[in-house]
Amino acid sequence: MVAWTIVQLLVLVWAIRTLWKYFTANGGNKLGLPEPPGPYGLPVVGYMPFLGSKPHLVFAKLSQKYGDIFQVQLGTQKVVVLNSLDVIKEAYIKDASFAGRPNSAPFQIFLKSSSSSFSFRTGNAQWKLLRKIAIKALGMFASSRNSRLEAVVGEANEELHAELEASNGEYFDPQQNIFSCTAGIIGTILFGLDFSNKDTLLKPILSVSQKFSDFFAAGSILDSLPLGPLIMRHKVKDFVKSLKPVDVLVDRHIAEHLVHCEEEDDVRDVADAVVLAAKQTPSDLKQQLGLTDDRIRCITRDLFGAGFATVMESFRWAINLLAAFPDVQERARRELAEVCGDRPLCLADRSDIHYNEA
């Protein structure tokens, strides 16, 4: 009986603390600045129950009432929503505060399990150098005489085009086709991977990509709830374990590239370029920032992981939007036909396809 009374008391204290934190948080901020307008939420859970399965549509509707900048309470956290392209550009360009990653449980867990990653870190001096090296490596690869960038994209495009045409005008979900196309391009330009036997490489990569998305999607919600971080601990082991197959694959291919690349004419893919960029980075600068060649070479792992999700989602959205707006699709197609005719599109055409670039 005494034990049960103690449990009830602890629950009551936690509830009072949570409610106090929620209501006092709504009163202002530490700087005393006015906060953006926004809808009222419920105690503890905030506005989360009203977002539904399509929060982007809810946010679009809220922007009609509160403007392009508004605030919602998600669990115990306040979230500022930027809901127009102009506002988003201004925030990212003029305020460095938006350049980092949120200090949330999912991101902290990922950083602990992947200490060499730079793509999830904030814009400190080390991050800036790694980003500079990554851009240099990509440029080195694109300008290399051995680069097959256009050929790889062209081959993947032909294969995807054939797969889409095989549907004979019937409705189908092209996500798997898009993933295969993206994987083929990213894997080939980064490591020169042979995706001719797609099942061997694509299945584990697809599995990891899905688990990665699920982990951060669930984590973003749980992180806003009082006991969310505690619940997240049960998902951490499975998440970290799921990353191992891709880590092993990437590490093996990085090791194979170490013995090959000595100068820019040797660059065959991005991994070669990153290895060479690591060798060309001054030793005193690396020592000053606490960087090793191994840490720099992990740029390739970040490009490998980030390339799939970002490129695939951009690709999928482009197809969806072109399907939703056939007049835009026709105008884009007409411009490509005028510039390229019957030949394949190439990088040199970018300056002439203004509508498609926009």
C-alpha positions in Angstrom: 0.0 0.0 0.0 2.8 2.4 0.9 4.6 1.5 -2.4 1.5 2.3 -4.4 1.1 5.7 -2.5 4.7 6.6 -3.4 4.1 5.7 -7.1 0.9 7.9 -7.1 2.8 10.8 -5.5 5.6 10.5 -8.1 3.1 10.5 -10.9 1.3 13.6 -9.4 4.6 15.5 -9.0 5.6 14.6 -12.6 2.1 15.8 -13.9 2.3 19.0 -12.0 5.8 19.7 -13.2 4.9 19.0 -16.8 1.8 21.2 -16.7 3.8 24.0 -15.0 6.5 23.8 -17.6 3.9 23.8 -20.4 1.9 26.8 -19.2 4.9 28.9 -18.2 6.6 28.1 -21.5 3.7 29.7 -23.3 4.2 33.0 -21.5 7.3 34.2 -23.3 11.0 33.4 -23.9 14.3 34.0 -22.2 15.1 37.0 -24.3 11.7 38.7 -23.6 11.0 39.0 -27.3 7.5 38.7 -28.7 6.7 35.2 -30.0 5.1 34.4 -33.3 1.3 33.9 -33.3 -0.1 30.4 -33.4 -3.0 28.1 -32.4 -3.5 26.9 -28.8 -2.8 23.2 -28.0 -3.7 20.7 -25.3 -1.8 20.3 -22.1 1.2 17.9 -22.4 0.7 16.9 -26.0 0.2 20.4 -27.4 -1.1 20.7 -31.0 0.2 17.2 -32.0 -3.3 15.5 -32.1 -4.5 18.1 -34.6 -1.8 17.5 -37.2 -3.1 14.2 -38.5 -1.3 12.2 -41.2 -0.7 15.2 -43.4 0.8 17.9 -41.2 2.0 19.9 -44.2 -1.6 20.5 -45.3 -2.5 21.6 -41.7 0.5 24.0 -41.6 -0.6 25.4 -45.0 -4.1 26.1 -43.6 -2.7 27.6 -40.4 -0.5 30.0 -42.5 -3.7 31.5 -44.0 -4.7 32.6 -40.5 -1.4 33.3 -38.8 0.9 34.2 -41.7 4.1 32.8 -43.1 5.7 32.6 -39.6 3.8 31.0 -36.8 4.3 28.8 -33.8 2.8 25.6 -32.6 3.4 23.6 -29.4 4.4 20.0 -30.1 4.4 18.2 -26.8 6.6 20.2 -24.4 8.5 22.0 -27.2 7.7 25.1 -29.2 8.2 24.9 -32.9 8.4 27.8 -35.3 7.0 27.0 -38.7 8.3 28.9 -41.8 5.7 28.5 -44.5 6.9 30.4 -47.6 10.0 30.1 -49.9 11.0 33.7 -49.3 10.8 33.4 -45.5 12.8 30.2 -45.5 15.5 31.7 -47.8 15.8 34.7 -45.6 16.1 32.6 -42.4 18.8 30.3 -43.8 20.8 33.0 -45.5 20.7 35.8 -42.9 20.6 33.9 -39.6 23.2 31.2 -38.9 21.0 29.9 -36.1 19.0 28.0 -38.7 22.1 26.4 -40.2 22.6 23.7 -37.5 20.7 20.6 -36.5 18.1 20.4 -33.8 19.4 19.3 -30.4 17.0 16.3 -30.4 17.3 12.8 -29.1 17.4 11.1 -32.6 20.2 13.3 -33.8 22.3 12.9 -30.6 21.8 9.1 -30.8 22.9 9.1 -34.4 26.0 11.2 -33.6 27.1 8.9 -30.8 26.8 5.9 -33.1 28.5 7.6 -36.0 31.1 9.9 -34.4 32.9 10.5 -37.8 29.8 11.9 -39.5 29.9 15.6 -40.4 26.6 16.0 -42.3 24.6 15.9 -39.0 26.9 18.4 -37.1 26.7 22.1 -36.8 28.7 24.7 -38.7 32.0 24.9 -36.6 35.5 25.2 -38.1 35.9 21.4 -38.5 32.5 21.1 -40.2 33.4 24.0 -42.6 36.7 22.3 -43.6 35.0 18.9 -44.2 32.3 20.6 -46.3 35.0 22.5 -48.3 36.9 19.2 -48.9 33.6 17.5 -50.0 32.8 20.2 -52.5 36.4 20.1 -53.8 36.2 16.3 -54.2 33.0 16.5 -56.1 34.4 19.2 -58.4 37.6 17.1 -58.9 35.5 14.1 -59.9 33.3 16.1 -62.3 36.2 17.6 -64.1 38.3 14.4 -64.2 39.1 12.9 -67.6 38.0 9.5 -66.2 34.7 10.8 -65.0 31.7 8.9 -66.3 29.1 11.1 -64.7 27.1 11.9 -67.8 27.3 8.3 -69.1 26.2 6.9 -65.7 23.2 9.2 -65.5 22.3 8.6 -69.2 22.4 4.8 -68.7 20.3 5.0 -65.6 17.8 7.3 -67.4 17.4 4.9 -70.2 16.7 2.0 -67.9 14.2 4.0 -65.8 12.5 5.2 -68.9 12.1 1.6 -70.2 10.7 0.5 -66.8 8.1 3.3 -66.7 7.0 2.6 -70.3 6.6 -1.1 -69.4 3.6 -0.1 -67.3 1.6 0.5 -70.5 -0.2 3.5 -69.1 -1.5 1.6 -66.0 -1.3 3.1 -62.5 1.6 1.9 -60.4 3.9 3.1 -57.7 7.3 4.0 -59.2 9.1 4.3 -55.8 11.1 1.1 -56.2 12.1 2.1 -59.8 13.2 5.5 -58.6 15.2 4.0 -55.8 17.0 1.6 -58.1 17.8 4.4 -60.5 19.1 6.6 -57.7 21.1 3.8 -56.1 22.7 3.0 -59.4 23.8 6.6 -60.0 25.0 7.3 -56.4 26.8 4.0 -56.0 28.5 4.2 -59.3 29.8 7.8 -59.1 30.8 7.4 -55.5 32.6 4.0 -55.6 32.3 2.7 -59.1 29.9 0.0 -57.7 28.5 -2.5 -60.1 24.7 -2.7 -59.7 24.2 -5.3 -62.4 23.1 -7.7 -59.7 20.7 -5.3 -58.0 19.3 -7.6 -55.4 22.7 -8.2 -53.8 23.3 -4.5 -53.0 20.0 -2.8 -53.2 18.0 -4.8 -50.7 20.2 -4.1 -47.7 20.6 -0.4 -48.7 16.8 0.0 -49.1 16.2 -1.7 -45.8 18.7 0.7 -44.0 17.2 3.7 -45.8 13.7 2.8 -44.6 14.8 2.2 -41.0 16.7 5.4 -41.0 13.6 7.4 -42.1 11.4 5.5 -39.6 13.8 6.1 -36.7 13.9 9.9 -37.3 10.2 10.1 -38.0 9.3 8.3 -34.7 12.1 10.1 -32.8 10.9 13.6 -33.8 7.5 12.8 -32.3 8.8 11.0 -29.1 11.3 13.7 -28.5 8.5 16.2 -28.0 6.8 14.1 -25.3 7.8 14.1 -21.6 8.9 10.4 -21.6 9.9 10.3 -25.2 13.7 10.1 -24.8 13.2 7.2 -22.4 11.0 5.3 -24.9 13.6 6.0 -27.6 16.2 3.9 -25.8 14.5 0.7 -26.8 14.8 1.6 -30.5 18.5 2.7 -30.4 20.1 -0.8 -30.5 18.0 -1.9 -33.5 18.8 1.4 -35.3 22.6 1.2 -34.7 22.6 -2.4 -35.7 20.8 -1.6 -38.9 23.5 0.8 -40.0 26.3 -1.9 -39.9 25.7 -3.5 -43.4 26.1 -0.2 -45.2 29.0 0.9 -43.0 30.9 -2.4 -43.8 30.1 -1.9 -47.5 31.4 1.7 -47.6 34.5 0.9 -45.5 35.5 -1.9 -47.8 35.3 0.3 -50.9 37.1 3.2 -49.2 40.0 0.8 -48.4 40.1 -0.4 -52.0 40.5 3.2 -53.2 43.4 4.1 -50.8 46.0 2.2 -52.9 44.9 3.7 -56.3 44.7 7.5 -56.3 47.9 9.6 -56.3 47.0 12.5 -58.6 43.9 14.1 -60.2 44.3 12.1 -63.5 43.8 8.9 -61.4 40.3 10.0 -60.2 37.7 7.5 -61.3 35.0 8.3 -58.8 34.2 10.5 -55.8 35.9 8.1 -53.4 39.1 8.5 -55.3 38.7 12.3 -55.2 38.0 12.3 -51.4 41.1 10.1 -50.8 43.2 12.6 -52.9 41.7 15.6 -51.1 42.6 14.1 -47.8 46.2 13.7 -48.9 46.3 17.3 -50.2 44.9 18.9 -47.0 47.8 20.5 -45.1 48.9 18.5 -42.1 49.1 21.5 -39.8 45.5 22.4 -40.6 44.3 18.9 -40.0 46.2 18.8 -36.7 44.8 22.2 -35.6 41.2 21.0 -36.2 41.7 17.5 -34.8 41.1 15.8 -38.2 42.7 12.6 -39.5 42.7 11.2 -43.0 40.3 8.5 -41.8 37.9 11.2 -40.6 38.1 13.0 -43.9 37.5 9.9 -45.9 34.3 9.4 -43.9 32.9 12.2 -46.1 32.3 9.5 -48.6 30.1 7.6 -46.2 28.1 10.8 -45.5 27.7 11.5 -49.3 26.6 7.8 -49.7 24.0 8.0 -47.0 22.7 11.5 -47.7 22.7 11.0 -51.5 20.0 8.3 -51.5 17.4 9.9 -49.3 17.7 13.5 -50.6 18.1 12.7 -54.3 15.4 10.0 -54.2 12.9 12.3 -52.5 13.7 15.2 -54.9 13.3 12.8 -57.8 10.0 11.5 -56.5 8.6 14.9 -55.8 9.6 16.2 -59.3 7.7 13.3 -60.9 4.6 13.9 -58.7 4.6 17.6 -59.4 5.0 17.2 -63.1 2.1 14.7 -63.1 0.0 17.1 -61.1 0.7 20.1 -63.4 0.7 18.8 -67.0 1.0 22.3 -68.5 4.4 22.7 -66.6 5.4 19.2 -67.8 4.6 20.0 -71.4 6.5 23.3 -71.3 9.6 21.6 -69.7 9.5 18.9 -72.3 9.2 21.4 -75.2 12.2 23.3 -74.0 14.3 20.1 -73.8 13.2 19.1 -77.3 14.2 22.6 -78.6 17.6 22.5 -77.0 18.6 18.8 -77.3 16.5 17.5 -80.2 17.0 13.7 -80.4 20.3 13.6 -78.5 20.5 13.0 -74.7 20.7 15.9 -72.3 24.2 16.8 -71.0 25.7 19.1 -68.4 26.7 21.6 -71.0 23.0 22.2 -71.7 22.2 23.6 -68.2 22.8 27.2 -69.3 20.2 26.8 -72.1 17.4 25.1 -70.3 16.3 28.1 -68.1 12.7 26.8 -67.5 13.8 23.4 -66.4 16.6 24.8 -64.2 14.1 27.1 -62.5 
